[in-house]
Amino acid sequence: MPYVEILAICMLASFFVLLMAGIPVGLTLATSGLVFGYLGFGSLLFNLLPGRIFGVVTNQTLLAIPLFVFMGMMLEKSKLAEDLMDVIGHLSGSLRGGLGIGIVLVGVLLGATTGIVGATVVTLGLLTLPGMIRRGYDKGLASGVICASGTLGQIIPPSLILILLADILNLSVGTLFAAAMIPGLMLAGIYVVYILILGIIRPDSVPAFSAEERASLSRGDLMQKLFKVVAPPVGLVAAVLGSIIAGIAAPSEAASMGALGSIAVAAIGGRLSWSVLRDTAQATTKITAMMMFILICAQAFALAFRGLQGEKIVHDLFAFLPGGISFDIWFLMLIIFILGFFIEWIEISYIAVPLFLPVFLQANVDMVWLAILICVNLQTSFLTPPFGWALFFLRGVAPPEVTTGDIYRGVVPFIIMQLVALALVFFYPALATWLPTAIGW
C-alpha cells in the first residue's frame, strides 16, 4: 500500500481516537487534517486551504442557516409550544393515545418552524411528560414519543440537514425541501398509527383525556385559540416553504422573510419582548457559529483526505462489496447508522457522505433520492444510545420517576419505525422523487 494511503487511514483513525477522547469535533477535524495533510504533501495544503474556506464563507446557500435558526429560536423562546399542546390536547377528545398523537402533531409543526431538536425535545418534555405520567401513560412510551417527535424537525423542511446536504451534494435546496415532505409526513404518520394500535391492544398505556379536562375549555375559547395559536405559525411555514418550492424566492430570501415573520407571529401572540429578541439573537449566534466552525474545519480534513488518495481507498473498498450499487447504498446506510451511536449528524454529513459520494456519482445514483435516504437515516442518530442527543435533552428535564432505562426502552420502537421508513424510501424511490418531479424541479 502506498505511503499516502497509509497516512489517509491513519488520519481517519486519529480522528475517531481524538473524538472519543472528548476533543471538540471542529478541533478534531482540523488537527487530524492539518497534521496528516502536512505529512503527506507539505506546505501545499496551506496554499490550497484558504480558497476552500473562502468558498464556504461566500456560499449563498449557507446564508439561509442563521435565518432559519433565528426563525426557529424566536418561536421557541416565545413559548409557542405551550399553547399548541393545550389546543391539540383538547382537540384529541376521548381518543385513546390522543395526547401522544397531539405530541407528534406538535412535533411536526415545531419541526417545520424551529427545526432545533434540543429546543423541541426540552419544550415537549417540560410541558407534557409530567402530565402524561400523571394521566397513566407508560413512562417509556411517553419518553419515546417526545424524543421521536422532537427529531422530526431534522427531516421536515426547512431542515438544517437538508440545507447542508444540498451544499454537499450540489443540489437545489428547494428540490430537497420538496423531496423530504412526503417521507417526513410519512414518518410522522407511522408514529401516529403505532400509537393508535397501542390504544387498541394496550389501552391502559395510552389513556384518553378525562371529561373534566375536556370541559375546562369551551368550544368558543378553543376556536379562538386555534386561530390565534395554530394558524399564524402554519401560515408562516406555508409561506416560507411554498415560496421556496414554487421557485418564487431563493432559500436565503424565504428564510429572511421567515425570520421577520416569526417576529410578527410572536407579536400577534403577545409574546414579543426585548428579552425574547435578545435571547433569540444570542442563541442564533451560538448555533450558527458552532455549525460554521465545524464546516470550516471540515475543509482541512476533506482537502487532506482527498490529497492522500482517500477517495481511491473508498472506491476500492466498494469494489470488494457484492450485490452491486444497491448493496453499496445499504453499506453506506449501515455506516451512517453505526456512526449515529457515537457522533452527531453534522460530523456524519461532512465526513461519511463526501467520502462515499464519488462512488455513487460514478454509478449515476439519483442524488435527490440518496439525500433523503441519508436524511431519514440521520434521524436515528438522535435516538441511539449512548450519545443520542434527544435522550440527553429529555434526561435533563425529565421528572425523577422517569429513569434513563425508561427513556432508552421507550425509544427502541421509534428507532425501528425510522428504519422501516428508511426501507420504504429505498424500495419506493417515488416517495422522495415524485413531488420534486411533479412541481418541475
Sequence and secondary structure as in RCSB ss.txt:
>XXXX:A:sequence
MPYVEILAICMLASFFVLLMAGIPVGLTLATSGLVFGYLGFGSLLFNLLPGRIFGVVTNQTLLAIPLFVFMGMML
EKSKLAEDLMDVIGHLSGSLRGGLGIGIVLVGVLLGATTGIVGATVVTLGLLTLPGMIRRGYDKGLASGVICASG
TLGQIIPPSLILILLADILNLSVGTLFAAAMIPGLMLAGIYVVYILILGIIRPDSVPAFSAEERASLSRGDLMQK
LFKVVAPPVGLVAAVLGSIIAGIAAPSEAASMGALGSIAVAAIGGRLSWSVLRDTAQATTKITAMMMFILICAQA
FALAFRGLQGEKIVHDLFAFLPGGISFDIWFLMLIIFILGFFIEWIEISYIAVPLFLPVFLQANVDMVWLAILIC
VNLQTSFLTPPFGWALFFLRGVAPPEVTTGDIYRGVVPFIIMQLVALALVFFYPALATWLPTAIGW
>XXXX:A:secstr
  HHHHHHHHHHHHHHHHHHTT  HHHHHHHHHHHHHHHHHTTHHHHHHHHHHHHHHT SGGGHHHHHHHHHHHH
HHTTHHHHHHHHHHHHTTT TTHHHHHHHHHHHHHHHHT  HHHHHHHHHHHHHHHHHHTT  HHHHHHHHHHHH
TGGGTSSS HHHHHHHHHTT  HHHHHHHHHHHHHHHHHHHHHHHHHHHHH GGGS    HHHHHTS HHHHHHH
IIIIIHHHHHHHHHHHHHHHTTSS HHHHHHHHHHHHHHHHHHTT   HHHHHHHHHHHHHHHHHHHHHHHHHHH
HHHHHHHTTHHHHHHHHHHT SSHHHHHHHHHHHHHHHHTTTS HHHHHHHHHHHHHHHHHHTT  HHHHHHHHH
HHHHGGGTSSSS HHHHHHHHHS TTS HHHHHHHHHHHHHHHHHHHHHHHH THHHHHHHHHTT 
